[in-house]
Amino acid sequence: MLFQKIGASPVPLPGGEIYTALDTGVVDAAEFVSLSENWDIGLHEVSKYVLFPSFHCPTAICDIGVNADAWKKLPPDLQAAMQMMIYELSDRWDYMGQAESVITLGKMVDLGLEHTTLPDADMKKARKIAVENAIEWKKKSPMAAKIIDSILDYLKKRGIVE
């Protein structure tokens, strides 16, 4: 819904088909997880431009599931240690992914891709639409509302959205 609201026509594709879809013109633009992952699947070979940063990145989330009964059996100190490890993992995933994207951006530019960015006004517009979209998704379930409220609270605290 987000991409449609900003005027794009999204085409869901398996990661393994993105390269061919770009190369044959089935799609005009693509993104697969991060710049380094785009590099790994060769998108720089079939692209002229690289957009970075994107208005919707980083999007990676570290998801760790734990059996609720097993969790309840853990003493509070081990629960706290596990929570801190998860926070650390999430932070490292974010920081390391961003650092790798900057390195990959340099490699793409060195190969001749044109680095583009969205003007501030367009970034703000996209974020506004993204927040509106998220608020619509909150209505789908209590769990969706809880997760989206948490994300929006985090983004507000970091000054990313109003």
VEXRO-633092 format. One line per field, with one value per residue: x, y, z of N, C-alpha, C in turn. Coordinates in steps of 0.1 Angstrom, whole numbers, plus 2048, in hexadecimal, padded with zeros to 3 digits. Layout:
BEGIN
n_xx <- (X	...);
n_yy <- (Y	...);
n_zz <- (Z	...);
ca_xx <- (X	...);
ca_yy <- (Y	...);
ca_zz <- (Z	...);
c_xx <- (X	...);
c_yy <- (Y	...);
c_zz <- (Z	...);
***
This chain:
BEGIN
n_xx <- (808	814	827	816	806	819	81B	827	828	828	838	838	852	866	886	899	891	893	8A9	8A8	88F	894	8A8	89B	888	86F	86A	870	87F	88F	893	8A4	8A5	8BF	8D9	8F1	8E8	8DA	8F0	8FC	8EB	8EF	8E2	8ED	8F8	8E4	8D9	8D6	8D5	8D8	8C5	8C9	8C9	8AC	889	87C	88E	8A4	896	898	891	89A	88E	886	87A	86B	862	846	840	859	867	85B	864	87E	896	893	8AC	8B8	8A4	8A6	8C0	8BD	8AB	8BB	8CF	8C0	8B9	8D3	8DA	8C7	8CF	8E9	8E4	8D7	8EA	901	8F6	8F0	90A	916	906	90E	929	924	916	92A	939	927	924	93E	93E	92F	914	8FA	8F6	8DA	8C4	8A6	895	892	878	869	871	866	84B	847	84C	837	821	827	824	808	7FF	808	7F8	7DF	7E3	7E4	7CA	7C4	7C9	7CD	7E7	7F5	7F1	7FE	819	81D	819	82F	844	83F	841	85C	868	85F	86C	886	885	87E	865	847);
n_yy <- (7F4	80D	814	816	82C	840	841	82D	80D	7F1	7D1	7B2	79D	77F	77E	772	778	793	79F	796	7A1	7BC	7BE	7B7	7CA	7C6	7D1	7F3	7FC	7F0	7E1	7CF	7C5	7D1	7E8	7DA	7C0	7C3	7C7	7AD	79D	7A6	7BE	7D6	7D1	7D3	7EC	810	823	82B	82D	83D	849	835	83C	82A	81A	810	7EF	7D7	7BF	7AF	790	77E	761	753	737	73C	72F	724	73C	748	737	73F	74F	771	77F	772	776	791	793	786	797	7AE	7A4	7A1	7BB	7C5	7B6	7BF	7DA	7D8	7CB	7DF	7F5	7E9	7E1	7FA	805	7F3	7F8	812	80D	7FC	80D	81F	80D	808	821	825	813	820	825	83C	84F	857	86B	871	890	8A5	8AD	89A	883	889	88A	86F	862	86C	861	847	845	84B	834	820	826	81F	803	7FD	7F8	7DF	7CA	7C4	7BD	7C7	7E2	7E6	7E0	7F3	80B	80A	80C	825	835	832	83D	857	860	860	874	870	86E	883);
n_zz <- (800	807	7F3	7DD	7E5	7E2	7C8	7B9	7A8	7B7	7B3	7BE	7C2	7C3	7D3	7C2	7A9	7A3	797	77C	775	777	763	74C	74A	756	76E	77A	78F	7AC	7CD	7E4	803	80E	804	802	800	7E8	7D7	7DA	7CC	7B3	7A9	7A2	78A	777	77A	779	78B	7AE	7CA	7E9	809	80E	812	821	82F	849	846	851	86A	887	891	8AC	8BA	8D6	8EA	8FD	916	91D	91F	935	949	94C	962	96E	969	954	940	93E	934	91C	90F	90C	8FC	8E5	8DF	8DA	8C4	8B1	8AF	8A5	88D	880	880	874	85C	850	84F	83D	827	820	818	802	7F2	7EA	7DA	7C5	7BA	7B1	79D	78A	78E	793	7AF	7C0	7D4	7E7	7E6	804	809	7FB	80A	823	81B	813	82C	83B	82E	832	84E	850	842	854	86A	860	85E	879	880	87A	88D	8B0	8B7	8A1	8A4	8BD	8B5	8A1	8AE	8C0	8AD	8A1	8B8	8BE	8A6	8A8	8BF	8B6	8A5	88A	880	883);
ca_xx <- (800	81C	82C	80B	802	822	81A	82E	820	831	837	83E	85B	870	893	8A1	88C	894	8B4	8A2	884	89B	8B0	892	87E	862	869	879	888	88E	89B	8A4	8AA	8C8	8E2	8FB	8E0	8D8	8FD	8FF	8E3	8F3	8D9	8F6	8FB	8D8	8D3	8DE	8D4	8D6	8BF	8CD	8C1	89E	880	877	898	8A5	889	89B	88E	89E	883	88A	86E	86E	856	841	841	867	86B	856	86C	88B	896	893	8B9	8BA	89B	8AC	8CC	8B8	8A6	8C6	8D6	8B8	8BB	8E0	8DA	8C0	8D7	8F4	8DF	8D4	8F6	90A	8F0	8F2	918	918	900	917	934	91F	913	937	93D	91E	928	94B	93B	928	906	8F8	8F0	8CF	8BD	89A	895	88D	869	864	873	85C	83E	846	84B	829	818	82A	81D	7FA	7FD	809	7EC	7D4	7E6	7E1	7BC	7C3	7C9	7D3	7F5	7FA	7F0	809	826	81E	81B	83C	84D	83D	847	86B	86B	85C	877	892	883	87D	857	841);
ca_yy <- (800	819	817	81A	839	84A	842	822	801	7E6	7C4	7A9	793	778	784	76D	77D	7A1	7A2	794	7AA	7C9	7BD	7B6	7D5	7C3	7DC	7FE	7FE	7E5	7E2	7C2	7C5	7DC	7EA	7CE	7B4	7C6	7C4	79F	796	7AC	7C8	7E0	7CE	7D6	7F9	81C	82C	825	837	83A	840	833	841	81F	811	801	7E8	7CA	7BD	7A2	78A	772	75B	74A	730	744	727	724	749	74A	72F	745	759	77F	784	76C	77D	79F	791	783	7A3	7B7	79E	7A3	7C9	7C7	7B0	7C8	7E6	7D4	7C8	7EC	7FC	7E2	7E2	807	806	7EB	7FF	81D	807	7F7	819	823	803	80A	82E	822	80C	829	828	84A	84F	861	86C	878	89D	8A5	8AE	88D	87A	88C	885	860	85E	870	857	83A	846	849	826	819	828	816	7F5	7FB	7F4	7D1	7C2	7CA	7BB	7D0	7EF	7E6	7E1	800	816	80A	811	833	83C	832	847	865	863	862	880	86C	872	88C);
ca_zz <- (800	808	7E6	7D5	7E9	7DD	7B9	7B3	7A6	7BC	7AD	7C7	7BB	7CB	7D1	7B7	79C	7A2	78D	76E	773	774	757	740	74A	75C	779	777	79A	7B6	7D9	7EB	811	810	7F9	801	7FA	7D9	7D1	7DA	7C1	7A6	7A3	79D	77C	76F	77E	776	797	7BB	7D4	7F6	810	809	81C	829	834	849	849	857	878	88D	898	8B4	8C0	8E2	8EF	909	922	920	923	943	952	94E	96C	969	964	946	938	93B	92C	90E	909	909	8F0	8D9	8DB	8D4	8B6	8A8	8AD	89D	880	87A	87D	86B	84F	84B	84B	831	81B	81C	811	7F5	7EA	7E4	7CF	7BA	7B4	7AA	790	781	791	798	7BC	7C2	7E0	7E6	7ED	812	808	7F7	815	82D	816	814	83A	83F	828	839	85B	84D	83F	860	872	85A	862	887	882	876	898	8BC	8B6	897	8AB	8C7	8AE	89A	8B8	8C4	8A3	8A0	8C3	8BC	89B	8AD	8C9	8AE	89C	87D	87C	88D);
c_xx <- (809	821	821	806	80C	823	822	824	829	82E	83F	846	863	87D	89B	89C	88E	89E	8AE	897	889	8A1	8A7	887	871	85F	873	882	885	897	899	8AC	8B3	8D1	8EC	8F4	8DD	8E5	8FF	8F7	8E5	8EA	8E1	8F9	8F0	8D1	8DC	8DF	8D4	8D1	8C3	8CF	8B3	895	87B	881	89E	898	88C	897	893	893	888	87D	873	861	852	843	850	86C	867	85E	87A	88B	897	8A0	8BC	8B0	8A0	8B8	8C8	8B3	8B1	8CE	8CE	8B9	8C8	8E0	8D3	8C8	8E2	8F0	8DC	8E1	8FF	904	8F2	901	91B	912	908	923	930	91B	920	93B	934	921	935	949	933	91A	905	8F0	8E6	8C9	8AF	89B	88E	87E	863	865	868	84E	83C	845	83C	81F	81A	823	80E	7F6	7FE	7FD	7E0	7D7	7E3	7D3	7BA	7C2	7D0	7E2	7FC	7FB	7FC	817	828	820	829	846	84B	843	856	86F	869	868	884	891	881	86F	852	836);
c_yy <- (80D	81D	81C	828	844	84A	836	816	7F5	7D9	7BB	79E	78B	77E	77F	771	78C	7A5	7A1	79E	7B8	7C9	7BD	7C1	7D2	7CD	7E7	800	7F2	7E8	7D4	7C3	7D1	7DE	7DE	7C2	7B7	7C3	7B5	798	79D	7B7	7D4	7DE	7D2	7E3	804	825	824	830	833	848	83F	838	836	816	817	7FB	7DB	7CA	7AF	79C	77E	76D	752	744	738	73C	726	731	74C	742	735	74E	767	784	77F	773	78A	79D	78E	78F	7AD	7B2	7A1	7B2	7CC	7C1	7B9	7D4	7E3	7D2	7D5	7F4	7F6	7E2	7EF	80A	7FF	7F2	80B	818	803	803	81E	81A	805	817	82C	81B	814	82B	836	849	85B	860	873	886	89C	8A5	8A1	882	87C	888	876	85C	861	865	84A	83A	844	83B	81D	81A	820	808	7F2	7F5	7E5	7C7	7C9	7C8	7C5	7DE	7F0	7E8	7EF	80C	816	80F	820	83B	83D	83D	855	869	866	86E	87D	86F	87B	885);
c_zz <- (800	7FB	7DC	7D8	7E5	7CE	7B2	7B1	7AA	7B5	7B6	7BF	7C5	7C9	7C5	7A9	799	797	77F	76B	770	766	74B	740	750	767	776	783	7A4	7C2	7E0	7F8	814	804	7F7	7FC	7EB	7D2	7D0	7CF	7B4	7A1	79E	78E	772	773	77A	782	7A4	7C5	7E2	7FD	80B	815	825	82F	841	84C	850	866	87C	895	89F	8BB	8CC	8E7	8FC	916	926	925	932	94D	955	95A	966	963	956	93C	934	932	91D	907	904	8FD	8E3	8D5	8D5	8C6	8AD	8A5	8A3	88E	879	876	873	85D	848	847	83E	825	817	814	803	7EC	7E3	7D8	7C3	7B3	7AC	79D	786	784	796	7A5	7BD	7D0	7DE	7EC	7FB	811	804	802	820	828	817	823	83F	83A	82F	847	85A	84A	84B	869	86D	85E	870	889	87F	882	8A4	8BC	8AC	89D	8B5	8C0	8A8	8A3	8BE	8BA	8A1	8AC	8C2	8B1	8A0	8B7	8C2	8A5	88E	877	887	895);
***
